[in-house]
Amino acid sequence: MELVGESRVHHEILRALDRVATTDVEVLLTGPSGVGKELYARYLHEKSSRADESFVAVNCGTLNADLLENELFGHASGAYTSARDDRDGLASSAHQGTLFFDEVDTLPAAS
């Protein structure tokens, strides 16, 4: 993946992502909505040792608070009334790859 841009800040971000891509750490990308955090996350994924595995983007703003755990971790058949089949969650879908949480600030606080 090639990200095109001319600004000094853009090139600094790419250099930092290139350095981080050689490590096995969690990365927090911050910034206002619309600045390209998902594009930078995909760039980082493709430069990392995980590039051959899945990149799973999760828009946290669309997750129902009541089903959050189910969406992330899945469920077994019969776990609740309408759970007729086993279902893998998003975390399992990204196993060995990258799980990107967008708009994470919209998640409900734990009670």
Buried (B, 14 or more C-beta within 10 A) or exposed (E): EEBEEEEEEBEEBBEEBEEBBEEEEEBEBEEEEEEBBBEBBBBBBBBBEBBEBBBBBBEBEEBEEEEEEBBBEBBEEEEEEEBEEEBEBBBBEBEEBBBBBBBEEEEEEEE
